[in-house]
Amino acid sequence: MNTDRLIRQTLRQTVSIAFDGCHKIYLNLDEEQDARMREWGYGDDGSFLVKVKQTEKGREKAFDTLREWYDSATDCGLQFINSVRTTPNPNDGYISLVEQGDYWR
């Protein structure tokens, strides 16, 4: 599956998107992950946290924002995009959509 399609499918389940301003991009799949990103300071000090409206227009706007963030992160190198959902073992909740060191195709 190509990256555009994978990200668009994932956005159908996404509560918010987060970007550290350099190389970490997350699609938060539940309210708990959204709250956790806020606790970690996303949305402050040059990082970004944006709610995703679950409409076709809202998801397309989120897709465009993700693309912009990803393209702007080239100076940092090793950018990645992960989706994250709450699971009993927090490490199991991460799914790589664009691997670190790979490219959005």
C-alpha positions as CSV (number, residue, x, y, z in Angstrom):
1,M,0.0,0.0,0.0
2,N,1.4,3.4,-0.8
3,T,2.1,5.9,1.9
4,D,-0.7,8.4,0.9
5,R,-3.3,5.7,1.0
6,L,-2.1,4.3,4.4
7,I,-2.0,7.8,6.0
8,R,-5.5,8.7,4.6
9,Q,-6.9,5.4,6.0
10,T,-5.3,6.0,9.4
11,L,-6.7,9.6,9.5
12,R,-10.2,8.1,9.6
13,Q,-9.4,6.9,13.1
14,T,-7.2,9.8,14.2
15,V,-8.1,12.2,17.1
16,S,-5.2,14.5,16.6
17,I,-1.8,14.9,14.9
18,A,1.4,16.0,16.6
19,F,4.8,17.2,15.5
20,D,7.8,18.0,17.6
21,G,9.0,20.7,15.0
22,C,11.9,18.5,13.9
23,H,11.4,14.8,13.1
24,K,8.7,13.1,15.2
25,I,5.2,13.1,13.7
26,Y,2.3,11.2,15.4
27,L,-1.2,10.4,14.5
28,N,-3.0,9.9,17.9
29,L,-5.7,7.3,17.6
30,D,-7.5,8.0,20.8
31,E,-8.2,10.7,23.4
32,E,-5.7,9.2,25.9
33,Q,-2.9,9.6,23.4
34,D,-4.0,13.2,22.6
35,A,-3.9,14.0,26.3
36,R,-0.5,12.3,26.7
37,M,0.9,14.4,23.9
38,R,-0.4,17.6,25.6
39,E,1.2,16.4,28.9
40,W,4.5,16.0,27.1
41,G,4.3,19.6,25.8
42,Y,3.2,19.1,22.2
43,G,1.5,22.3,21.1
44,D,4.0,24.4,23.1
45,D,7.5,25.8,22.4
46,G,7.6,25.3,18.6
47,S,5.8,21.9,18.5
48,F,2.4,21.3,17.1
49,L,-0.8,19.5,18.2
50,V,-3.8,19.7,15.9
51,K,-7.2,18.1,16.4
52,V,-8.5,16.2,13.3
53,K,-12.1,16.9,12.3
54,Q,-13.7,13.7,11.2
55,T,-15.1,15.0,7.9
56,E,-13.7,14.6,4.5
57,K,-12.5,18.2,4.5
58,G,-11.1,17.9,8.0
59,R,-9.1,14.7,7.2
60,E,-7.8,16.2,3.9
61,K,-6.6,19.3,5.8
62,A,-4.8,17.0,8.3
63,F,-3.3,15.1,5.4
64,D,-2.0,18.4,3.9
65,T,-0.6,19.4,7.3
66,L,1.2,16.1,7.8
67,R,2.8,16.5,4.3
68,E,3.8,20.0,5.1
69,W,5.4,19.0,8.4
70,Y,7.2,16.0,6.9
71,D,8.6,18.1,4.0
72,S,9.7,20.9,6.4
73,A,11.7,18.4,8.6
74,T,14.4,17.6,6.0
75,D,17.0,19.6,8.0
76,C,16.5,17.4,11.0
77,G,16.9,14.1,9.2
78,L,15.5,10.8,10.2
79,Q,11.9,12.1,10.3
80,F,9.2,9.5,10.9
81,I,5.4,9.2,11.1
82,N,3.9,6.8,13.6
83,S,0.3,6.2,14.6
84,V,-0.2,5.5,18.3
85,R,-3.1,4.1,20.3
86,T,-3.5,3.2,24.0
87,T,-2.6,-0.4,24.8
88,P,-1.8,-2.3,28.0
89,N,1.8,-2.3,27.0
90,P,2.5,1.3,25.8
91,N,5.2,0.1,23.4
92,D,2.7,-2.1,21.5
93,G,0.6,1.0,20.6
94,Y,3.0,2.4,18.0
95,I,2.7,1.5,14.3
96,S,5.2,3.0,11.8
97,L,3.6,4.6,8.8
98,V,6.9,6.1,7.5
99,E,9.9,4.4,9.0
100,Q,12.8,6.6,10.4
101,G,15.3,6.9,7.6
102,D,12.7,5.9,4.9
103,Y,10.8,8.3,2.7
104,W,7.2,9.3,2.2
105,R,6.4,7.9,-1.3
